[in-house]
Amino acid sequence: MKPRNSQDGLEWEHGVFNTVPRWTRLPSIPAIENVCRQQLNISSDDLCRVSSYASGAFNKLYRVDYADKALLMRVSLPVYPHYKTRGEVATLSWLRHNTTAPVPEVVAFDDSNNNEIGFEWILMELMPGSPAYRKWRTMSMEQKVAITNRIAEIQAELFRSAFKNIGTLHMNAPKENDVSTPAIPGQLTSHEFFIGNRLKYDVPRGPFSCSYAWLESQLKIIMLEQTAAFEEAEDDDDKEDAEEILELGRRLLSFLPKVFPSTEEADSEPAVLWHDDLNLHNILIGQEGEITAIVDWESVSALPMWVTTDVPKFLESDIRLEEPRRDDYGNETPESAASQNNGHSDQLDNEGKNQLYWIHRMEYEATQLREVYETRLRQLWLDWPLQDSQIKVDFYTAVLQCSAGVSAKMANRWLDRVESGNMIRWADA
């Protein structure tokens, strides 16, 4: 039997710009079928067909068809053994019991790799609809406004259910395979805490009582990682890169108490669930353009309320106030079409126009929809956004950029301006 925290089946590949997980072995479809038969009490004589469905950064998804029903099996790499799977199950259960957000029901799960599949897994409802990304260009602005308003309404529901600590939800004293146990914040399973070797670092992992403790822990991880990178560097360029990020981490750690009260001074800080990857791939819509599901809740955590000053991912873009005129843009050439496609089956039809037109169209629409979202949210939650939230969001952005090892120069410019008394926004740095 493997240890509970085993990462068997996972290796990290360190690229120039990021670190990505790799499967050292693949899940077996016959093993998945056997587990599904056991969990669903399907006899060997009855239909149970398993087929590949999709894949994500840390998961492979399989469609399970049996009788006249269909479910989804999510098999996960052990990037954060036990805690990430258990956190996702707890989050989905909490959402179904406390909000109107359309999320899948969990049928069964195993948060260890001591099973026939050899990986952690969740068997869940297969939600109807297709990703909004695929239909967004052909949808009317009225439909997009309706989706944006609905997302704001769901977010307002989450605001009304604050937790006492910062962390990923987990089930208090859970029973085996029980998805109905009450959930509370526990260890934080966000990417910043487990990518690469970060799971091995001896730092606090939550739950955190305040923003200071949470961000201090993230910055400590960055310092440990870059210290190791500096010591293992094979040339001067690598050493220089590590030292640059280390220096930025030191600056952010020094500036932290100027933005957030230290642990000794801080009271317990309310936190709310915040889906930090709510893009158009994770919003499913039906034939009429209505939201049928919101998916991909892995690593979603209860975060401080000031984080919600940001907008959902699908509304992030550069500001564009003037509507792009279609005739002002060139037509798509066969060469540019082939370059854009680049073997990706998810490439959208450009309808004969070059890609720049669609980029500007999305920016223009997102600019309008951000106003829709913010207006609706203010109607439902009068205190939004919280006072002094923007400087906190910008500081957190700088921490994330530092954690990713990019944009160090931009973060240093922002810090220079802010420390000199010029409260410039990150976007303007």
C-alpha positions in Angstrom: 0.0 0.0 0.0 1.3 3.4 -1.0 1.7 6.2 1.7 -1.3 8.5 1.9 0.8 11.4 0.6 2.4 9.5 -2.3 2.9 11.3 -5.5 3.4 8.2 -7.5 2.5 8.8 -11.2 3.5 12.4 -11.2 6.6 14.2 -12.3 7.2 18.0 -12.8 8.7 19.3 -16.0 10.6 22.6 -15.5 10.3 24.8 -18.6 11.7 28.2 -19.4 8.6 30.0 -18.3 6.7 27.6 -16.1 6.5 24.2 -14.4 4.0 21.7 -15.7 2.9 18.3 -14.4 3.4 15.1 -16.5 1.8 11.7 -16.1 4.5 9.0 -15.7 1.8 6.4 -16.4 -1.8 6.7 -17.7 -5.0 5.6 -16.0 -6.4 2.4 -17.4 -9.8 2.5 -18.9 -10.6 -1.1 -17.9 -9.7 -0.2 -14.3 -11.9 2.8 -14.4 -14.7 0.6 -15.8 -14.2 -1.9 -12.9 -14.3 0.9 -10.3 -17.5 2.4 -11.8 -19.2 -1.0 -11.9 -18.4 -1.5 -8.2 -19.6 2.0 -7.2 -22.7 1.9 -9.3 -23.6 -1.8 -8.7 -23.5 -2.6 -12.4 -23.2 -6.3 -13.2 -20.8 -7.7 -15.7 -23.7 -8.5 -18.0 -24.9 -4.9 -18.1 -23.5 -2.0 -20.2 -20.8 0.2 -18.7 -18.8 2.0 -21.4 -15.9 4.3 -20.5 -14.5 6.8 -23.0 -12.0 9.7 -22.9 -13.9 13.0 -22.6 -11.4 15.8 -21.9 -8.2 16.7 -20.0 -7.0 19.5 -17.9 -3.7 20.6 -16.3 -3.9 18.0 -13.5 -6.8 15.7 -14.6 -8.1 13.4 -17.2 -11.9 13.2 -17.6 -13.8 10.1 -18.8 -17.4 9.7 -19.8 -19.2 6.8 -18.2 -22.3 5.5 -20.0 -24.5 2.9 -18.4 -28.2 2.0 -18.9 -29.7 5.3 -20.1 -27.4 7.5 -17.9 -24.1 9.2 -18.1 -21.6 10.3 -15.5 -18.1 11.9 -15.5 -15.1 10.3 -13.9 -12.3 12.8 -13.0 -9.0 11.1 -12.5 -6.3 13.4 -10.9 -2.6 13.6 -10.6 -1.5 13.6 -7.0 -0.2 17.2 -7.1 -1.5 17.7 -3.6 -2.3 14.2 -2.3 -5.6 13.8 -0.4 -6.3 17.5 0.2 -7.0 18.7 -3.4 -9.6 15.9 -4.1 -11.1 16.2 -0.7 -11.3 20.0 -1.1 -13.1 19.8 -4.4 -15.6 17.3 -3.1 -16.3 19.5 0.0 -16.6 22.6 -2.2 -19.1 21.1 -4.6 -21.2 19.7 -1.7 -21.2 23.0 0.0 -22.2 24.9 -3.1 -25.1 22.5 -3.8 -26.4 22.9 -0.3 -25.9 26.6 0.2 -26.3 28.3 -3.2 -28.2 28.2 -6.5 -25.0 27.8 -8.5 -25.4 24.9 -11.0 -22.6 22.5 -10.1 -22.2 18.7 -10.5 -23.3 16.3 -7.8 -20.6 14.0 -6.5 -21.6 10.3 -6.6 -18.5 8.8 -5.1 -14.8 9.6 -4.7 -11.4 8.3 -3.5 -8.9 10.8 -2.2 -6.0 8.3 -2.2 -4.2 6.3 -5.0 -4.6 3.0 -3.2 -7.2 1.8 -5.6 -7.5 -0.2 -8.8 -7.0 3.0 -10.9 -3.9 4.0 -9.0 -4.9 7.7 -8.9 -7.4 9.8 -6.9 -10.8 10.1 -8.6 -14.2 11.7 -8.4 -17.3 10.2 -10.0 -19.8 13.0 -10.6 -22.8 14.1 -12.5 -22.2 14.9 -16.2 -23.6 18.5 -16.6 -25.6 19.5 -19.6 -24.5 22.3 -22.0 -21.4 23.2 -23.8 -18.6 25.7 -23.0 -19.7 29.3 -23.5 -16.3 29.8 -25.3 -17.5 27.8 -28.3 -20.7 29.9 -28.8 -19.7 33.3 -27.5 -19.0 35.0 -30.9 -22.4 34.0 -32.2 -24.4 35.0 -29.0 -26.3 38.2 -28.8 -25.2 41.0 -26.4 -28.5 40.5 -24.6 -27.6 36.8 -23.9 -24.1 37.9 -22.7 -25.6 40.5 -20.4 -27.9 37.8 -18.9 -25.0 35.5 -18.3 -22.9 38.3 -16.7 -25.8 39.3 -14.4 -26.3 35.6 -13.4 -22.7 35.3 -12.5 -22.9 38.4 -10.4 -26.0 37.0 -8.6 -24.2 33.8 -7.8 -21.2 35.8 -6.5 -23.5 37.8 -4.3 -24.8 34.5 -2.8 -21.3 33.5 -1.9 -20.7 36.9 -0.2 -23.6 36.2 2.1 -22.0 33.0 3.3 -18.7 34.1 4.8 -16.3 31.7 6.5 -14.1 32.6 9.5 -10.8 31.6 7.9 -8.9 31.5 4.6 -8.4 28.1 3.1 -9.8 25.3 0.9 -12.9 23.8 2.2 -12.7 20.3 3.8 -15.2 18.1 5.5 -15.1 18.1 9.2 -14.7 14.6 10.6 -15.6 13.1 7.2 -17.0 9.6 6.9 -15.7 7.4 4.0 -17.3 8.4 0.7 -19.7 10.8 2.5 -20.3 14.0 0.6 -22.9 15.5 3.0 -20.6 16.4 6.0 -20.4 20.1 6.8 -17.4 21.9 5.3 -14.9 24.4 6.8 -11.7 26.0 5.5 -8.6 23.9 6.0 -5.2 23.6 4.2 -5.0 25.8 1.1 -4.6 23.8 -2.1 -4.1 26.7 -4.6 -1.4 26.2 -7.2 1.0 28.5 -5.4 1.3 26.0 -2.6 2.1 22.8 -4.6 3.6 23.5 -8.0 7.0 21.8 -8.5 8.7 21.1 -5.2 6.6 23.6 -3.2 4.7 20.8 -1.4 8.0 19.8 0.4 8.6 23.3 2.0 7.9 23.6 5.7 5.6 26.6 5.7 2.1 27.2 7.2 -0.6 26.0 4.8 -3.8 27.0 6.4 -6.3 27.6 7.5 -5.2 31.2 7.8 -6.9 33.7 10.1 -5.9 36.8 8.1 -4.5 38.0 4.8 -1.1 38.8 6.3 -0.5 35.2 7.4 -1.7 33.8 4.0 0.5 36.1 1.9 3.5 35.8 4.2 3.4 32.0 3.7 3.2 32.4 -0.1 6.2 34.8 0.0 8.1 32.3 2.1 7.5 29.6 -0.5 8.9 31.9 -3.2 12.0 32.7 -1.1 12.7 29.0 -0.5 12.1 28.1 -4.1 14.4 30.8 -5.5 17.1 30.2 -2.9 17.2 26.6 -4.1 17.2 27.8 -7.8 20.1 30.1 -7.0 22.1 27.3 -5.4 21.4 24.9 -8.2 21.9 27.4 -11.1 24.3 26.1 -13.8 25.2 29.5 -15.2 25.2 33.2 -14.3 22.0 34.0 -16.2 20.1 31.5 -14.1 21.6 32.9 -10.9 20.7 36.4 -12.0 17.1 35.4 -12.6 16.8 33.7 -9.2 18.4 36.7 -7.4 16.0 39.1 -9.2 13.0 37.2 -8.0 14.5 36.8 -4.5 15.0 40.5 -4.2 11.5 41.2 -5.3 10.2 38.6 -2.7 12.2 40.4 0.0 10.7 43.8 -1.0 7.2 42.4 -1.0 7.7 40.8 2.4 9.0 44.1 3.8 6.0 46.0 2.3 3.4 43.4 3.4 2.6 44.9 6.8 2.1 48.3 5.2 -0.9 46.9 3.2 -2.2 44.3 5.7 -2.1 44.2 9.5 0.4 41.7 10.9 -0.7 38.5 12.5 -0.5 40.0 16.0 -2.6 43.0 15.0 -5.1 41.3 12.8 -8.5 40.1 13.8 -10.0 36.9 12.2 -10.8 37.9 8.7 -14.0 36.8 6.9 -13.5 34.9 3.6 -15.7 33.8 0.8 -15.4 31.2 -2.0 -13.9 32.8 -5.1 -13.6 30.9 -8.4 -10.3 32.3 -9.6 -10.5 30.6 -13.1 -14.1 31.5 -14.1 -13.3 31.7 -17.8 -15.6 30.9 -20.8 -14.4 27.3 -20.8 -15.8 26.7 -17.3 -19.2 28.2 -17.9 -21.5 25.8 -19.7 -24.6 27.1 -21.5 -27.7 25.6 -23.1 -29.5 26.0 -26.4 -31.0 29.3 -25.4 -27.8 30.7 -24.0 -28.7 30.1 -20.4 -26.1 28.9 -17.8 -26.4 25.2 -17.3 -23.3 24.6 -15.1 -20.2 26.2 -13.6 -17.4 23.7 -13.5 -13.7 23.2 -12.5 -13.9 24.0 -8.8 -10.6 22.2 -8.0 -8.4 24.3 -5.8 -11.1 27.0 -5.4 -10.8 28.3 -1.9 -12.3 30.7 0.7 -10.3 33.9 0.2 -10.5 37.3 1.8 -13.4 39.5 0.6 -11.1 42.1 -0.9 -10.1 39.5 -3.6 -13.6 39.9 -5.0 -12.7 43.4 -6.1 -11.3 41.6 -9.1 -13.7 40.5 -11.9 -14.2 36.9 -13.1 -11.7 35.7 -15.6 -14.1 35.9 -18.6 -14.4 39.7 -18.0 -10.6 40.4 -17.8 -9.2 42.3 -20.8 -7.7 45.6 -21.9 -10.2 48.5 -21.9 -11.7 49.2 -25.3 -14.4 51.9 -25.4 -14.9 52.2 -29.2 -16.7 49.4 -31.0 -14.4 47.9 -33.6 -15.8 48.2 -37.2 -15.6 44.9 -39.0 -14.8 46.6 -42.4 -11.8 48.3 -40.9 -10.0 45.0 -40.4 -8.3 42.8 -43.0 -9.6 39.4 -44.1 -8.1 36.2 -42.8 -5.6 34.5 -45.2 -5.1 30.8 -45.5 -1.7 31.1 -44.0 -3.0 33.0 -40.9 -5.8 30.6 -40.5 -3.4 27.6 -40.5 -1.1 29.5 -38.1 -4.0 30.3 -35.7 -5.3 26.7 -35.8 -1.9 25.1 -35.2 -3.5 21.7 -34.7 -5.9 22.8 -32.0 -9.5 21.4 -32.4 -10.9 24.2 -30.2 -10.0 26.9 -32.6 -13.0 29.1 -33.4 -14.2 30.1 -36.8 -12.9 33.6 -37.6 -15.7 34.1 -40.2 -13.1 35.4 -42.8 -11.7 38.2 -40.6 -8.3 38.3 -39.2 -7.6 37.5 -35.5 -7.1 41.1 -34.5 -10.7 41.9 -35.2 -11.9 39.3 -32.7 -9.4 40.3 -30.1 -10.6 43.9 -30.3 -14.3 42.7 -30.4 -13.8 40.7 -27.2 -12.1 43.6 -25.5 -14.9 45.9 -26.4 -17.6 43.5 -25.2 -15.7 42.7 -22.0 -15.4 46.4 -21.2 -19.2 46.8 -21.5 -19.9 43.6 -19.5 -17.6 44.6 -16.7 -19.9 47.6 -16.1 -22.9 45.2 -16.1 -21.3 42.9 -13.6 -20.2 45.7 -11.3 -23.5 47.4 -11.4 -25.4 44.2 -10.6 -23.1 43.3 -7.8 -23.4 46.7 -6.2 -27.2 46.3 -6.3 -27.0 43.0 -4.5 -24.1 43.8 -2.1 -24.0 47.5 -1.2 -20.5 47.3 0.4 -18.8 46.0 -2.8 -16.0 46.7 -3.5 -14.6 47.0 0.1 -12.7 50.1 1.1 -9.0 50.0 0.2 -9.4 46.8 -1.7 -7.6 47.9 -4.9 -4.2 48.3 -3.2 -4.6 44.8 -1.7 -5.6 43.3 -5.0 -2.6 44.9 -6.7 -0.3 43.7 -4.0 -1.6 40.2 -4.4 -1.1 40.5 -8.2 2.5 41.3 -7.5 2.9 38.3 -5.3 1.4 36.0 -8.0 3.7 37.5 -10.6 6.6 37.0 -8.3 5.5 33.4 -7.6 5.2 32.7 -11.4 8.7 34.1 -11.9 7.6 36.6 -14.5 7.0 40.4 -14.7 9.5 41.1 -11.9 10.5 44.4 -13.5 6.8 45.5 -13.7 6.3 44.5 -10.0 9.4 46.5 -9.0 8.1 49.5 -10.9 4.8 49.2 -9.1 6.5 49.0 -5.7 8.7 51.9 -6.5 5.7 54.1 -7.3 3.6 53.0 -4.3 6.5 53.2 -1.8 7.1 56.8 -3.0 3.4 57.7 -2.1 2.0 57.4 -5.6 -0.9 55.0 -5.2 -0.7 53.8 -8.8 -2.8 50.8 -9.9 -1.0 47.7 -11.1 -2.5 48.0 -14.6 -0.9 51.4 -14.9 2.6 50.5 -13.6 
